[in-house]
């Protein structure tokens, strides 16, 4: 259940960063989550897809690293993408 809130927070943070940096598409996304988190590549893709976001698609390499960080937190390590033209 708590990963639902984490998914929402990640979505909000990623879309905000992309807006601030005029990114139209994400080509590489690296996120670090706690070792017991249920966040994974599929859940990120599904969350963005359910919201009809065009940031993440077949062109996106999503990497989820699991480490011993604070539970129910995540770190966005890297976002690479294409600028809005």
Buried (B, 14 or more C-beta within 10 A) or exposed (E): EEBEEBBEEBBEBBBEBBEEEEBEBBBEBBBBBBEEBEBBBEBBBEBBEEEEBEBBEEEBEBEBEBEEBEEBEBBEEEBEBEEEE
